[in-house]
Amino acid sequence: MIRDITIGQYYPSESALHRLDPRVKIIGTLVYVISLFLFRNPAGLLVATLFLGFCIGLSKVPLSFIFKGVRAILVFLLITVVFNLFLVPGEPVLRIWKLTISREGIHTAVFTAIRLIYLIFGSSLMTLTTTPNHLTDGLERLLEPLRIIHVPAHEVAMMMSIALRFIPILLEETDKIMKAQTARGADFESGGLIRKVKGLVPLLVPLFISAFRRASDLALAMEARCYRGGKGRTKMNPLRYTAGDRIAYGVILLYLILLTVALRFT
Amino acid sequence: MKIIHSENLGYEYQSVNEQGEVELAKQALSGINLDIEPGDFIAIVGPNGSGKSTLAKQFNAILTPTEGTLWVDGKDTAQEANTWEIRQNTGMVFQNPDNQIIAGVVEEDVGFGPENLGVPTEEIWKRVAECLKTVGMYRYRKHSPNKLSGGQKQRVAIAGVMAMKPKCIVMDEPTAMLDPNGRREVLQAADELNKKAHVTVILITHYMEEVVYADRVFVMDQGRIVMKGTPREIFSQVETLKKYSLDVPQVTMLAYELQKKGLPLPHGILTNRELIDEIVALARQEKKEPARPD
């Protein structure tokens, strides 16, 4: 049961979007997410929608996978919409008891909802088309210039990839400890919330001890294989921009130009 | 030149309290004099707590001697400037296969060592393919290590060390957590490295069966080397081994018991084949000289 959790949400496929350099996808997503907050008119919305639709079409990821991400923020989305609807002052349209809905309120609520949904679509599209390993690689390269202000780019990336490798191992271990403790009479199922949380102690303590032991073993193994941080390291899979990546940057630029043009149409 | 040479090597574990005073000290190794030739297959055996693993960590400069000196490929391990060169020259394989695989894909893990050494990308790929083929794991290069068996993981770990082109490889109980099949696979891989790639192998183990194929055996007890010799020399001293609570292989034990019962067998028989041959030879001799009539 516990092992069924999949790490990340990569959707394997052979699309143009999958093949792009992770750096392009990270920057593209960032640019897109920021751009979502720049417009308040239908023309801008149209450009943003078309661009997103174009990317989704290119990715060959089924729509159902992309919609999944929205489900997680549904409650949050609802709260934002309701608050915007009732609390934005302006020309009243509808009055229910003491609450008024204004024209501006409707406008803001709709735009906020669309922004949030597009934000999730955009970022899901990135994680769906990029393996966790590629994402870490991309992040490492993008953060590299920040080394000057002591951002440990390589270390962060290394930690992320080690965490990814150890998640299934630790899950398996949790399963094992759970069985061992159940055999000794531990109860993880019954009782109220407080009892359940208390019941986790005999699970978490051995799990933490084992995780620390693994960490110390791994550190030793890494040092034995001459690991000494990012300095002087070469890469087995170095990131290199190809013609496709340059075109993708061009497309992102084109999107920004179109958006600026659309903004003038108010 | 000797690949590993030590003079009066000693090591003491210390735990220091908050005031910075040494609170507890435990002498883990003392008075160790070693000479290992390049290309040797060495086995180090000893009961738990005899200092085997502590000694193994000395070879890789993970620990440095608190007494005496250890030279690996002519370099003093106590000199910090030598540390990285020593670690490249003596690779290490540890006991738990899960805790020494770093990457999420087999080939990337094998590439980890060369990446750290700053080997150019094309060369890394060449080495990775070569080393995975040597240990027979090339088919699994795109797999996640989590889906492999213990023996397969350990072979990946060996390939990972090989990819750094070491002169010597130290294996610290690499088979302790494996099933019999896995043990065989790992020992075979180690043997192949030694015979084909001429890498010095130092195998630390407490399975006596694994010692049989070594060129030389060191027996450790309480931080000292108490016996040195070829497997045959070591195993012919069954009584001494028992004193260090070590077993001998089953055949050797059988031969030893038969000998005590009066059968004229040579000392230190190591394999089933040997014992069979010896007994057959004895039987033939009896036939040639039939029992004298009374």
Contacts between the chains, C-beta under 8 A, distances in Angstrom:
chain1	res1	chain2	res2	distance
A	132	B	104	7.9
A	133	B	104	6.4
A	133	B	105	7.5
A	133	B	108	7.8
A	161	B	103	7.0
A	161	B	104	6.8
A	162	B	102	6.7
A	164	B	104	5.9
A	165	B	101	7.5
A	165	B	102	7.1
A	165	B	103	6.7
A	165	B	104	4.6
A	165	B	145	7.7
A	165	B	146	7.9
A	168	B	146	5.1
A	169	B	98	5.8
A	169	B	146	6.6
A	214	B	98	7.4
A	214	B	99	5.1
A	217	B	94	6.9
A	217	B	96	6.1
A	217	B	99	3.7
A	217	B	100	7.0
A	218	B	99	5.3
A	218	B	100	6.9
A	218	B	102	7.0
A	220	B	62	6.5
A	220	B	94	7.3
A	221	B	92	7.6
A	221	B	94	5.8
A	221	B	99	6.5
A	221	B	100	3.7
A	221	B	102	7.3
A	222	B	102	6.2
A	222	B	112	7.9
A	223	B	62	6.7
A	223	B	87	7.4
A	224	B	60	5.4
A	224	B	62	6.3
A	224	B	87	6.1
A	224	B	91	7.4
A	224	B	92	4.3
A	224	B	94	7.8
A	225	B	87	7.5
A	225	B	91	7.4
A	225	B	92	7.9
A	225	B	102	8.0
A	225	B	112	6.1
A	225	B	113	4.3
A	225	B	116	6.2
A	225	B	160	6.8
A	225	B	161	7.1
A	225	B	164	6.7
A	226	B	84	5.7
A	226	B	87	5.1
A	226	B	88	5.7
A	226	B	113	6.4
A	226	B	116	4.3
A	226	B	117	5.8
A	226	B	164	6.9
A	227	B	112	7.5
A	227	B	116	5.0
A	228	B	84	7.1
A	228	B	116	6.9
A	232	B	118	4.8
A	233	B	115	5.4
A	233	B	116	5.9
A	233	B	118	6.4
A	234	B	114	7.6
A	234	B	115	5.5
A	234	B	118	5.1
A	234	B	119	5.9
A	234	B	120	6.2
A	234	B	121	6.2
A	234	B	124	6.9
A	235	B	115	6.4
A	235	B	121	6.5
A	236	B	107	7.8
A	236	B	108	6.1
A	236	B	111	3.9
A	236	B	114	7.8
A	236	B	115	5.8
A	236	B	121	6.5
A	236	B	124	5.0
A	236	B	125	7.0
A	236	B	128	7.5
A	237	B	108	7.7
A	238	B	121	5.9
